[in-house]
Protein backbone atom coordinates (compact mmCIF):
# COMPACT_ATOMS: atom_id res chain seq x y z
CA UNK A 1 0.00 0.00 0.00
CA UNK A 2 1.39 3.40 -0.93
CA UNK A 3 1.75 6.11 1.69
CA UNK A 4 -0.95 8.10 -0.08
CA UNK A 5 -3.41 5.18 0.08
CA UNK A 6 -2.54 4.62 3.75
CA UNK A 7 -3.41 8.24 4.56
CA UNK A 8 -6.60 7.94 2.54
CA UNK A 9 -7.50 4.95 4.72
CA UNK A 10 -6.68 6.91 7.89
CA UNK A 11 -8.74 9.87 6.66
CA UNK A 12 -11.70 7.61 5.87
CA UNK A 13 -11.50 6.02 9.33
CA UNK A 14 -11.34 9.45 10.98
CA UNK A 15 -14.30 10.68 8.93
CA UNK A 16 -16.21 7.51 9.72
CA UNK A 17 -15.68 8.05 13.46
CA UNK A 18 -16.40 11.77 13.77
CA UNK A 19 -20.15 11.14 14.11
CA UNK A 20 -19.57 9.38 17.46
CA UNK A 21 -19.09 12.52 19.63
CA UNK A 22 -22.17 14.05 17.98
CA UNK A 23 -24.37 11.07 18.82
CA UNK A 24 -22.96 10.83 22.35
CA UNK A 25 -23.79 14.52 22.80
CA UNK A 26 -27.31 14.13 21.44
CA UNK A 27 -28.07 11.14 23.67
CA UNK A 28 -26.48 12.63 26.79
CA UNK A 29 -28.42 15.87 26.27
CA UNK A 30 -31.77 14.60 25.02
CA UNK A 31 -31.85 10.96 26.00
CA UNK A 32 -32.39 8.03 23.63
CA UNK A 33 -34.53 8.68 20.57
CA UNK A 34 -38.22 7.95 20.90
CA UNK A 35 -40.44 6.83 18.00
CA UNK A 36 -41.87 10.34 17.62
CA UNK A 37 -38.33 11.71 17.20
CA UNK A 38 -38.08 9.92 13.85
CA UNK A 39 -41.07 11.93 12.58
CA UNK A 40 -40.34 15.29 14.19
CA UNK A 41 -36.74 16.08 15.07
CA UNK A 42 -36.21 17.28 18.64
CA UNK A 43 -35.52 21.00 18.90
CA UNK A 44 -34.29 21.26 22.48
CA UNK A 45 -31.00 23.15 22.63
CA UNK A 46 -27.80 21.16 22.53
CA UNK A 47 -24.63 21.99 24.46
CA UNK A 48 -22.15 24.09 22.49
CA UNK A 49 -19.65 21.23 22.25
CA UNK A 50 -22.21 19.04 20.45
CA UNK A 51 -22.80 21.72 17.84
CA UNK A 52 -19.04 22.19 17.51
CA UNK A 53 -18.56 18.42 17.10
CA UNK A 54 -21.04 18.32 14.24
CA UNK A 55 -19.15 20.89 12.16
CA UNK A 56 -15.88 18.98 11.68
CA UNK A 57 -17.84 15.83 10.88
CA UNK A 58 -19.74 17.58 8.10
CA UNK A 59 -16.56 19.26 6.89
CA UNK A 60 -14.66 15.96 6.90
CA UNK A 61 -17.38 14.32 4.82
CA UNK A 62 -17.16 17.19 2.32
CA UNK A 63 -13.35 16.99 2.15
CA UNK A 64 -13.05 13.21 1.89
CA UNK A 65 -14.47 12.89 -1.62
CA UNK A 66 -12.06 15.19 -3.47
CA UNK A 67 -9.10 13.86 -1.45
CA UNK A 68 -10.09 10.26 -2.23
CA UNK A 69 -10.50 11.09 -5.92
CA UNK A 70 -7.01 12.57 -6.14
CA UNK A 71 -5.43 9.68 -4.21
CA UNK A 72 -7.20 7.10 -6.39
CA UNK A 73 -6.36 8.88 -9.65
CA UNK A 74 -2.74 9.08 -8.53
CA UNK A 75 -2.78 5.41 -7.62
CA UNK A 76 -4.36 4.41 -10.94
CA UNK A 77 -1.78 6.48 -12.82
CA UNK A 78 1.06 5.04 -10.69
CA UNK A 79 1.91 8.48 -9.39
CA UNK A 80 3.63 8.35 -6.04
CA UNK A 81 6.30 10.82 -5.01
CA UNK A 82 7.68 12.28 -1.80
CA UNK A 83 5.56 15.38 -2.48
CA UNK A 84 2.39 13.27 -2.80
CA UNK A 85 3.21 11.25 0.32
CA UNK A 86 3.97 14.34 2.39
CA UNK A 87 0.86 16.13 1.11
CA UNK A 88 -1.34 13.15 2.03
CA UNK A 89 0.17 13.02 5.53
CA UNK A 90 -0.23 16.75 6.06
CA UNK A 91 -3.84 16.56 4.83
CA UNK A 92 -4.67 13.78 7.31
CA UNK A 93 -3.03 15.46 10.30
CA UNK A 94 -4.67 18.76 9.40
CA UNK A 95 -8.09 17.02 9.35
CA UNK A 96 -7.34 15.39 12.71
CA UNK A 97 -6.18 18.70 14.22
CA UNK A 98 -9.17 20.53 12.76
CA UNK A 99 -11.56 18.09 14.43
CA UNK A 100 -9.77 18.27 17.78
CA UNK A 101 -9.69 22.08 17.73
CA UNK A 102 -13.36 22.30 16.76
CA UNK A 103 -14.63 19.84 19.34
CA UNK A 104 -12.37 21.33 22.02
CA UNK A 105 -13.61 24.84 21.23
CA UNK A 106 -10.12 26.30 20.82
CA UNK A 107 -10.55 29.60 19.02
CA UNK A 108 -7.34 31.52 19.58
CA UNK A 109 -5.03 32.57 16.77
CA UNK A 110 -7.64 31.57 14.16
CA UNK A 111 -6.30 28.04 14.72
CA UNK A 112 -9.19 26.21 13.04
CA UNK A 113 -8.96 28.42 9.96
CA UNK A 114 -5.19 28.07 9.80
CA UNK A 115 -5.32 24.26 10.16
CA UNK A 116 -8.11 24.02 7.58
CA UNK A 117 -6.06 26.14 5.17
CA UNK A 118 -2.98 23.98 5.72
CA UNK A 119 -5.05 20.88 4.88
CA UNK A 120 -6.58 22.49 1.80
CA UNK A 121 -3.14 23.65 0.62
CA UNK A 122 -1.76 20.13 1.07
CA UNK A 123 -4.68 18.79 -0.96
CA UNK A 124 -4.04 21.31 -3.75
CA UNK A 125 -0.29 20.55 -3.82
CA UNK A 126 -1.14 16.85 -4.03
CA UNK A 127 -3.69 17.42 -6.82
CA UNK A 128 -1.27 19.53 -8.86
CA UNK A 129 1.50 16.96 -8.38
CA UNK A 130 -0.77 14.13 -9.55
CA UNK A 131 -1.99 16.16 -12.54
CA UNK A 132 1.57 17.14 -13.47
CA UNK A 133 3.02 13.63 -13.20
CA UNK A 134 0.06 11.80 -14.74
CA UNK A 135 -0.03 13.95 -17.87
Phi and psi in degrees as GROMACS dihedral restraints (atoms count N, CA, C in turn):
[ dihedral_restraints ]
;  ai    aj    ak    al  type     phi  dphi    fc
    3     4     5     6     1   -71.7    20    10
    4     5     6     7     1   161.3    20    10
    6     7     8     9     1   -59.4    20    10
    7     8     9    10     1   -40.5    20    10
    9    10    11    12     1   -62.0    20    10
   10    11    12    13     1   -43.7    20    10
   12    13    14    15     1   -66.5    20    10
   13    14    15    16     1   -36.4    20    10
   15    16    17    18     1   -61.9    20    10
   16    17    18    19     1   -44.0    20    10
   18    19    20    21     1   -71.9    20    10
   19    20    21    22     1   -27.2    20    10
   21    22    23    24     1   -64.9    20    10
   22    23    24    25     1   -43.6    20    10
   24    25    26    27     1   -59.7    20    10
   25    26    27    28     1   -47.5    20    10
   27    28    29    30     1   -60.6    20    10
   28    29    30    31     1   -41.1    20    10
   30    31    32    33     1   -65.8    20    10
   31    32    33    34     1   -40.4    20    10
   33    34    35    36     1   -64.6    20    10
   34    35    36    37     1   -41.2    20    10
   36    37    38    39     1   -64.3    20    10
   37    38    39    40     1   -45.1    20    10
   39    40    41    42     1   -58.3    20    10
   40    41    42    43     1   -49.1    20    10
   42    43    44    45     1   -61.1    20    10
   43    44    45    46     1   -40.3    20    10
   45    46    47    48     1   -69.5    20    10
   46    47    48    49     1   -15.0    20    10
   48    49    50    51     1  -104.3    20    10
   49    50    51    52     1   -12.7    20    10
   51    52    53    54     1   -69.5    20    10
   52    53    54    55     1   -12.6    20    10
   54    55    56    57     1   -74.4    20    10
   55    56    57    58     1   -21.5    20    10
   57    58    59    60     1   -60.1    20    10
   58    59    60    61     1   -49.9    20    10
   60    61    62    63     1   -60.5    20    10
   61    62    63    64     1   -33.8    20    10
   63    64    65    66     1   -63.9    20    10
   64    65    66    67     1   -48.3    20    10
   66    67    68    69     1   -66.1    20    10
   67    68    69    70     1   -40.8    20    10
   69    70    71    72     1   -59.6    20    10
   70    71    72    73     1   -42.3    20    10
   72    73    74    75     1   -64.7    20    10
   73    74    75    76     1   -42.9    20    10
   75    76    77    78     1   -59.9    20    10
   76    77    78    79     1   -49.6    20    10
   78    79    80    81     1   -67.8    20    10
   79    80    81    82     1   -40.7    20    10
   81    82    83    84     1   -69.8    20    10
   82    83    84    85     1   -25.7    20    10
   84    85    86    87     1   -89.4    20    10
   85    86    87    88     1   -39.0    20    10
   87    88    89    90     1  -114.6    20    10
   88    89    90    91     1    -8.3    20    10
   90    91    92    93     1    83.5    20    10
   91    92    93    94     1   173.9    20    10
   93    94    95    96     1   -61.8    20    10
   94    95    96    97     1   151.0    20    10
   96    97    98    99     1   -63.8    20    10
   97    98    99   100     1   143.5    20    10
   99   100   101   102     1  -108.1    20    10
  100   101   102   103     1   160.1    20    10
  102   103   104   105     1   -52.3    20    10
  103   104   105   106     1   -36.9    20    10
  105   106   107   108     1   -66.4    20    10
  106   107   108   109     1   -26.7    20    10
  108   109   110   111     1   -66.1    20    10
  109   110   111   112     1   -20.4    20    10
  111   112   113   114     1   -79.1    20    10
  112   113   114   115     1   -18.3    20    10
  114   115   116   117     1   -95.5    20    10
  115   116   117   118     1   -43.1    20    10
  117   118   119   120     1  -128.4    20    10
  118   119   120   121     1   115.3    20    10
  120   121   122   123     1   -64.2    20    10
  121   122   123   124     1   138.9    20    10
  123   124   125   126     1   -61.8    20    10
  124   125   126   127     1   146.1    20    10
  126   127   128   129     1  -120.0    20    10
  127   128   129   130     1     8.9    20    10
  129   130   131   132     1   -63.3    20    10
  130   131   132   133     1   144.2    20    10
  132   133   134   135     1   -60.8    20    10
  133   134   135   136     1   147.3    20    10
  135   136   137   138     1  -106.6    20    10
  136   137   138   139     1   152.7    20    10
  138   139   140   141     1   -58.9    20    10
  139   140   141   142     1   152.7    20    10
  141   142   143   144     1   -55.8    20    10
  142   143   144   145     1   -39.0    20    10
  144   145   146   147     1   -64.6    20    10
  145   146   147   148     1   -29.9    20    10
  147   148   149   150     1   -69.6    20    10
  148   149   150   151     1   -43.8    20    10
  150   151   152   153     1   -62.9    20    10
  151   152   153   154     1   -39.9    20    10
  153   154   155   156     1   -65.4    20    10
  154   155   156   157     1   -37.1    20    10
  156   157   158   159     1   -67.3    20    10
  157   158   159   160     1   -30.0    20    10
  159   160   161   162     1   -70.1    20    10
  160   161   162   163     1   -34.7    20    10
  162   163   164   165     1   -63.2    20    10
  163   164   165   166     1   -48.3    20    10
  165   166   167   168     1   -68.2    20    10
  166   167   168   169     1   -26.6    20    10
  168   169   170   171     1   -65.3    20    10
  169   170   171   172     1   -49.4    20    10
  171   172   173   174     1   -60.9    20    10
  172   173   174   175     1   -44.5    20    10
  174   175   176   177     1   -63.8    20    10
  175   176   177   178     1   -39.1    20    10
  177   178   179   180     1   -64.7    20    10
  178   179   180   181     1   -40.2    20    10
  180   181   182   183     1   -61.8    20    10
  181   182   183   184     1   -42.6    20    10
  183   184   185   186     1   -66.5    20    10
  184   185   186   187     1   -33.6    20    10
  186   187   188   189     1   -84.0    20    10
  187   188   189   190     1   -24.8    20    10
  189   190   191   192     1   -63.6    20    10
  190   191   192   193     1   -42.6    20    10
  192   193   194   195     1   -60.8    20    10
  193   194   195   196     1   -53.0    20    10
  195   196   197   198     1   -65.1    20    10
  196   197   198   199     1   -35.8    20    10
  198   199   200   201     1   -63.2    20    10
  199   200   201   202     1   -46.2    20    10
  201   202   203   204     1   -61.5    20    10
  202   203   204   205     1   -41.4    20    10
  204   205   206   207     1   -60.5    20    10
  205   206   207   208     1   -45.0    20    10
  207   208   209   210     1   -66.8    20    10
  208   209   210   211     1   -43.1    20    10
  210   211   212   213     1   -60.4    20    10
  211   212   213   214     1   -45.9    20    10
  213   214   215   216     1   -70.2    20    10
  214   215   216   217     1   -36.5    20    10
  216   217   218   219     1   -64.5    20    10
  217   218   219   220     1   -44.9    20    10
  219   220   221   222     1   -59.6    20    10
  220   221   222   223     1   -42.4    20    10
  222   223   224   225     1   -64.3    20    10
  223   224   225   226     1   -44.9    20    10
  225   226   227   228     1   -64.2    20    10
  226   227   228   229     1   -32.4    20    10
  228   229   230   231     1   -91.1    20    10
  229   230   231   232     1     6.3    20    10
  231   232   233   234     1    57.3    20    10
  232   233   234   235     1    38.2    20    10
  234   235   236   237     1   -98.3    20    10
  235   236   237   238     1   115.1    20    10
  237   238   239   240     1  -149.0    20    10
  238   239   240   241     1   121.9    20    10
  240   241   242   243     1  -141.3    20    10
  241   242   243   244     1   166.5    20    10
  243   244   245   246     1   -57.8    20    10
  244   245   246   247     1   -34.6    20    10
  246   247   248   249     1   -65.5    20    10
  247   248   249   250     1   -44.8    20    10
  249   250   251   252     1   -62.8    20    10
  250   251   252   253     1   -45.6    20    10
  252   253   254   255     1   -62.8    20    10
  253   254   255   256     1   -45.9    20    10
  255   256   257   258     1   -65.2    20    10
  256   257   258   259     1   -41.2    20    10
  258   259   260   261     1   -62.1    20    10
  259   260   261   262     1   -41.6    20    10
  261   262   263   264     1   -64.1    20    10
  262   263   264   265     1   -41.9    20    10
  264   265   266   267     1   -65.3    20    10
  265   266   267   268     1   -45.4    20    10
  267   268   269   270     1   -62.0    20    10
  268   269   270   271     1   -42.0    20    10
  270   271   272   273     1   -58.2    20    10
  271   272   273   274     1   -49.0    20    10
  273   274   275   276     1   -60.4    20    10
  274   275   276   277     1   -49.3    20    10
  276   277   278   279     1   -68.1    20    10
  277   278   279   280     1   -29.0    20    10
  279   280   281   282     1   -67.4    20    10
  280   281   282   283     1   -41.1    20    10
  282   283   284   285     1   -63.5    20    10
  283   284   285   286     1   -43.6    20    10
  285   286   287   288     1   -62.8    20    10
  286   287   288   289     1   -46.1    20    10
  288   289   290   291     1   -64.2    20    10
  289   290   291   292     1   -40.8    20    10
  291   292   293   294     1   -58.6    20    10
  292   293   294   295     1   -45.9    20    10
  294   295   296   297     1   -63.4    20    10
  295   296   297   298     1   -45.4    20    10
  297   298   299   300     1   -62.8    20    10
  298   299   300   301     1   -43.6    20    10
  300   301   302   303     1   -64.5    20    10
  301   302   303   304     1   -42.1    20    10
  303   304   305   306     1   -64.0    20    10
  304   305   306   307     1   -52.6    20    10
  306   307   308   309     1   -63.4    20    10
  307   308   309   310     1   -39.5    20    10
  309   310   311   312     1   -73.1    20    10
  310   311   312   313     1   -15.0    20    10
  312   313   314   315     1    78.0    20    10
  313   314   315   316     1    17.4    20    10
  315   316   317   318     1   -73.0    20    10
  316   317   318   319     1   122.0    20    10
  318   319   320   321     1  -126.3    20    10
  319   320   321   322     1     8.3    20    10
  321   322   323   324     1   -78.0    20    10
  322   323   324   325     1   153.4    20    10
  324   325   326   327     1    59.8    20    10
  325   326   327   328     1    20.7    20    10
  327   328   329   330     1    53.7    20    10
  328   329   330   331     1    36.9    20    10
  330   331   332   333     1   -56.9    20    10
  331   332   333   334     1   -44.6    20    10
  333   334   335   336     1   -63.0    20    10
  334   335   336   337     1   -43.1    20    10
  336   337   338   339     1   -65.0    20    10
  337   338   339   340     1   -42.5    20    10
  339   340   341   342     1   -62.8    20    10
  340   341   342   343     1   -47.3    20    10
  342   343   344   345     1   -65.6    20    10
  343   344   345   346     1   -40.0    20    10
  345   346   347   348     1   -60.5    20    10
  346   347   348   349     1   -44.7    20    10
  348   349   350   351     1   -64.6    20    10
  349   350   351   352     1   -38.3    20    10
  351   352   353   354     1   -61.0    20    10
  352   353   354   355     1   -45.5    20    10
  354   355   356   357     1   -63.2    20    10
  355   356   357   358     1   -43.7    20    10
  357   358   359   360     1   -64.5    20    10
  358   359   360   361     1   -41.4    20    10
  360   361   362   363     1   -62.7    20    10
  361   362   363   364     1   -42.8    20    10
  363   364   365   366     1   -60.7    20    10
  364   365   366   367     1   -42.0    20    10
  366   367   368   369     1   -60.2    20    10
  367   368   369   370     1   -46.4    20    10
  369   370   371   372     1   -65.3    20    10
  370   371   372   373     1   -40.6    20    10
  372   373   374   375     1   -61.1    20    10
  373   374   375   376     1   -43.9    20    10
  375   376   377   378     1   -60.9    20    10
  376   377   378   379     1   -48.2    20    10
  378   379   380   381     1   -61.2    20    10
  379   380   381   382     1   -43.5    20    10
  381   382   383   384     1   -65.7    20    10
  382   383   384   385     1   -40.5    20    10
  384   385   386   387     1   -63.3    20    10
  385   386   387   388     1   -43.3    20    10
  387   388   389   390     1   -64.3    20    10
  388   389   390   391     1   -46.6    20    10
  390   391   392   393     1   -61.6    20    10
  391   392   393   394     1   -40.7    20    10
  393   394   395   396     1   -67.4    20    10
  394   395   396   397     1   -44.1    20    10
  396   397   398   399     1   -80.8    20    10
  397   398   399   400     1   -25.0    20    10
  399   400   401   402     1   -83.2    20    10
  400   401   402   403     1   -17.7    20    10
